[in-house]
Amino acid sequence: MHITDIFSRNKTSFSFEFFPPKTHRGAAALYETIKQLENYNPSFVSVTYHAGNSAKDLTHDLVIRIKDDTSLDPIPHLTCAGQSAEQINRIVERYAQAGVSNILALAGDPPKKEGEKPGTKSQFKRAAELVSFIKAFNESGRHTDPRGFGIGVAGFPEGHPMTPNRLLEMDYLKAKVDAGADYICTQLFFDNRDFYDFCERCEIAGIRIPIIAGLMPVTSLNSLNRMAELAGGARFPAPLLKAIGRCNGDESAIERVGIQYATQQCHDLLNNKVQGIHFYTLNRSLATREIYANLGFKPED
């Protein structure tokens, strides 16, 4: 379903993110997670992407399997760093032929190879150029939907780790929107005030497309450290860190704290009429299912 239809049918969208597993064991665990979350009838699910040849095939294969074997609507991530226009065109063509409705367009990190400078083969300097490329593909009429792909882009409530100039950061985001983006999905955050400030700055910049809030509940000390690495500067509020500290390393207690904290974030976001909540699941379902239960939502039979 095109993302504009998803927003028109849902007062608030709910969605999940998965990443392609690299082992049979990881695949089995992921498909069990998908099975457990499918009955929650999310608005869509997204699948992460890496530019390496084998990794991008894993993304494509997972997207197609979700589309063909489940009731879920997959949105693949697509990064442009380190890739040529020809490579991107082949990927977009494959998704169009498979009937995939939407793409999340990202700059991404360039693949690093020994003896090669990162990004030397890329024909796209910024995500806005990838958005323009997909928009041109849409206008060519090669997608089964006359509108072509719905296009999502990333937003950074706490600031982009590679763009310390917050004014310039908003210029880059506005460029992605002007190039044809249909919605924004944010990086994870733990203080809703950062998200609301981000939304206000988007309003000031003339950005009027839906903004989805990205959340990742803390489930362990390992997940906390991984978030710090993945988010590249995530701010962990003192109340959250104090609550985790009181757990004295008890992983089950830390998980309960993380779920409760994320639940409170969700309640506040919903009370403030957020347009969507996107859960970064790390291919696990328990935290998301517990948050749904805390919010009063039940899976469908």
Buried (B, 14 or more C-beta within 10 A) or exposed (E): BBBBEBBEEBEBBBBBBBBBBEEEEEBEBBBEBBEBBBEBEBBBBBBBBBBEEEBBEBBBEBBBBBBEEBEBBBBBBBBBBBBEBEBBBEBBEBBBEBEBBBBBBBBBBBBEEEEEEEBEBBBBEBBBBBBBBBBEBBEEEEBEBEBBBBBBBBBBBBBBEEBEEEEEBBEBBBBBBEBBBBBBBBBBBBBBEBBBEBBEBBEEBEBEBBBBBBBBBBBBEEBBEBBEEBBEEBBBBEEBEEBBEEBEEEEEBBBBBBBBBBBEBBBBBBEEEBBBBBBBBBBBBBBBBBBBEBBEEEEEE
